[in-house]
Amino acid sequence: MDPNKVFAIVVLAITCGTAVILGTVRMLVSRGRSRPLPDRTLAQIDARLTRMEQAIDAMAIEMERVSEGQRFTTRLLAERAGQPVE
């Protein structure tokens, strides 16, 4: 193989490797410098999470009511058919 080609390949490999390593280091360094959120943003997030929690609690109550209604209907249908209720 021609020595000039080998030299060009080695230089290209070193250049690409350096670019990848520098990009990775830059990404890791910028990840460590994350800025804290402003108090207003934290308050908005807290309020939204509170609303979500209330909505989830309301859905859980409604699902319990639906389940209760299904049990009641099943019991009525079983009694009407003369079958024992489980």
C-alpha positions as CSV (number, residue, x, y, z in Angstrom):
1,M,0.0,0.0,0.0
2,D,1.1,3.5,-0.8
3,P,2.6,5.3,2.3
4,N,0.7,8.5,1.4
5,K,-2.6,6.6,1.5
6,V,-1.8,5.1,4.9
7,F,-0.8,8.5,6.2
8,A,-4.1,10.0,4.9
9,I,-6.1,7.2,6.5
10,V,-4.3,7.7,9.8
11,V,-4.8,11.4,9.8
12,L,-8.5,11.0,8.9
13,A,-9.0,8.5,11.7
14,I,-7.3,10.7,14.3
15,T,-9.4,13.7,13.1
16,C,-12.7,11.8,13.3
17,G,-11.8,10.3,16.7
18,T,-10.9,13.7,18.1
19,A,-14.2,15.2,16.9
20,V,-16.1,12.4,18.5
21,I,-14.2,12.6,21.8
22,L,-14.6,16.4,21.9
23,G,-18.3,16.2,21.2
24,T,-18.8,13.6,23.9
25,V,-16.8,15.7,26.5
26,R,-18.7,18.8,25.5
27,M,-22.1,17.0,26.0
28,L,-21.0,15.6,29.4
29,V,-19.8,19.0,30.6
30,S,-22.9,20.8,29.5
31,R,-25.1,18.2,31.2
32,G,-23.4,18.9,34.5
33,R,-24.1,22.6,34.2
34,S,-27.9,22.4,34.2
35,R,-29.5,25.5,35.6
36,P,-32.0,25.3,38.4
37,L,-35.6,26.1,37.5
38,P,-37.0,29.5,38.6
39,D,-39.4,29.5,41.6
40,R,-42.3,30.5,39.3
41,T,-41.8,27.4,37.2
42,L,-41.5,25.2,40.2
43,A,-44.8,26.7,41.6
44,Q,-46.5,26.0,38.2
45,I,-45.3,22.4,38.2
46,D,-46.4,21.9,41.8
47,A,-49.9,23.3,41.0
48,R,-50.2,21.1,38.0
49,L,-49.1,18.0,39.9
50,T,-51.7,18.9,42.6
51,R,-54.4,19.1,40.0
52,M,-53.3,15.8,38.4
53,E,-53.4,14.2,41.8
54,Q,-56.9,15.4,42.5
55,A,-58.1,14.2,39.1
56,I,-56.6,10.8,39.6
57,D,-58.3,10.5,43.0
58,A,-61.6,11.5,41.5
59,M,-61.2,8.9,38.7
60,A,-60.4,6.2,41.3
61,I,-63.6,7.1,43.2
62,E,-65.7,6.9,40.0
63,M,-64.1,3.6,39.0
64,E,-65.0,2.2,42.5
65,R,-68.6,3.4,41.9
66,V,-68.7,1.7,38.5
67,S,-67.4,-1.5,40.1
68,E,-70.0,-1.3,42.8
69,G,-72.7,-0.9,40.2
70,Q,-71.5,-3.9,38.3
71,R,-71.5,-6.0,41.4
72,F,-75.0,-4.9,42.3
73,T,-76.3,-5.6,38.7
74,T,-74.6,-9.0,38.7
75,R,-76.2,-9.9,42.0
76,L,-79.7,-8.8,40.8
77,L,-79.3,-10.9,37.6
78,A,-78.1,-13.9,39.5
79,E,-81.0,-13.7,42.0
80,R,-83.5,-13.3,39.1
81,A,-82.1,-16.5,37.5
82,G,-82.2,-18.4,40.8
83,Q,-78.5,-19.0,40.8
84,P,-76.5,-18.6,44.0
85,V,-74.5,-15.4,44.3
86,E,-70.8,-15.9,44.5
